[in-house]
Amino acid sequence: THDHSDHIDPWAVPRLAAETKGVFVAPRAHRQRMLDLGVPADRLVAINAYETVEVGGLTVEAIPSAHEFLSVTDDGLYPFLGYIIRGHGTSCYHAGDTVWWEGL
């Protein structure tokens, strides 16, 4: 959801990348960070707010999160994301870290 150590964990991410075949979905703003932590490029889906991707039979939609306040880079990248994950007849909203903002 964002590049704080309790979300992009510098200990767990390399282990998960090495010991599983899982696909990682992460903010495009932090793509390089994920690669630097050992996530193979072919197992990394870098997504920005308002984009939707299909991963392993699930649909993942990224929405901005306001980590204290809504933030976007000069390049239009959102460094804090939440995800709506849909599949198998159900859905889940993973907010990351967010406060209420009008776009939720």
C-alpha positions as CSV (number, residue, x, y, z in Angstrom):
1,T,0.0,0.0,0.0
2,H,2.9,2.4,0.7
3,D,6.6,2.5,1.4
4,H,6.7,2.3,5.2
5,S,8.5,-0.6,6.8
6,D,5.2,-2.0,8.3
7,H,3.8,-2.3,4.7
8,I,6.8,-2.8,2.3
9,D,8.7,-4.8,5.0
10,P,12.4,-4.8,4.2
11,W,12.8,-8.2,5.9
12,A,9.6,-10.0,4.7
13,V,9.4,-8.9,1.1
14,P,12.8,-10.4,0.1
15,R,11.9,-13.7,1.9
16,L,8.5,-13.8,0.2
17,A,10.1,-13.1,-3.2
18,A,12.7,-15.8,-2.7
19,E,10.5,-18.5,-1.1
20,T,7.2,-18.2,-2.9
21,K,6.0,-17.9,-6.4
22,G,3.5,-15.1,-5.4
23,V,2.8,-12.1,-7.5
24,F,3.3,-8.7,-5.8
25,V,0.9,-5.8,-6.4
26,A,2.4,-2.5,-5.3
27,P,2.1,1.2,-6.0
28,R,3.9,2.2,-9.2
29,A,5.5,5.0,-7.1
30,H,7.4,2.3,-5.3
31,R,8.2,-0.1,-8.2
32,Q,12.0,0.4,-7.9
33,R,11.9,-0.2,-4.2
34,M,10.2,-3.5,-4.7
35,L,12.8,-4.5,-7.4
36,D,15.6,-3.4,-5.0
37,L,14.1,-5.7,-2.4
38,G,14.4,-8.7,-4.7
39,V,11.0,-9.0,-6.3
40,P,11.4,-10.3,-9.8
41,A,10.1,-7.9,-12.4
42,D,7.9,-10.6,-13.9
43,R,6.2,-11.1,-10.5
44,L,5.6,-7.4,-9.8
45,V,2.4,-5.6,-10.9
46,A,3.0,-1.9,-10.4
47,I,-0.3,-0.1,-10.3
48,N,-1.4,3.5,-9.8
49,A,-4.6,4.9,-8.4
50,Y,-7.8,4.4,-10.5
51,E,-6.2,1.4,-12.4
52,T,-7.5,-2.2,-12.3
53,V,-5.5,-5.3,-13.0
54,E,-6.2,-9.0,-13.1
55,V,-4.0,-11.2,-10.9
56,G,-4.4,-14.9,-10.4
57,G,-8.2,-14.8,-11.1
58,L,-8.7,-11.8,-8.9
59,T,-9.4,-8.2,-9.9
60,V,-7.4,-5.6,-8.0
61,E,-8.5,-2.0,-8.2
62,A,-6.3,0.7,-6.7
63,I,-7.7,3.7,-5.0
64,P,-5.9,6.6,-3.4
65,S,-5.4,6.5,0.3
66,A,-4.9,9.7,2.4
67,H,-2.1,8.9,4.8
68,E,-2.8,12.0,6.9
69,F,-3.5,13.8,3.6
70,L,-4.0,12.9,0.0
71,S,-0.7,12.9,-1.9
72,V,0.3,12.7,-5.5
73,T,3.7,13.2,-7.1
74,D,4.5,15.6,-9.9
75,D,4.5,12.6,-12.2
76,G,0.9,11.8,-11.2
77,L,1.8,8.8,-9.1
78,Y,0.0,8.1,-5.8
79,P,2.5,6.9,-3.1
80,F,-0.4,5.7,-0.8
81,L,-2.9,3.2,-2.2
82,G,-5.8,1.1,-1.0
83,Y,-7.0,-1.9,-2.9
84,I,-10.5,-3.3,-3.7
85,I,-9.9,-7.0,-4.4
86,R,-12.7,-8.9,-6.1
87,G,-13.1,-12.5,-7.0
88,H,-14.8,-15.8,-6.3
89,G,-18.1,-14.0,-5.6
90,T,-16.8,-11.6,-2.9
91,S,-14.9,-8.4,-2.5
92,C,-12.5,-6.9,0.1
93,Y,-11.3,-3.4,0.7
94,H,-7.8,-3.1,2.0
95,A,-7.4,0.5,3.0
96,G,-3.7,0.5,3.7
97,D,-3.3,3.5,6.1
98,T,-5.8,6.2,5.4
99,V,-8.0,8.8,6.9
100,W,-11.4,9.7,5.6
101,W,-11.3,11.9,2.5
102,E,-14.1,12.9,0.1
103,G,-13.1,10.3,-2.6
104,L,-13.7,7.3,-0.4
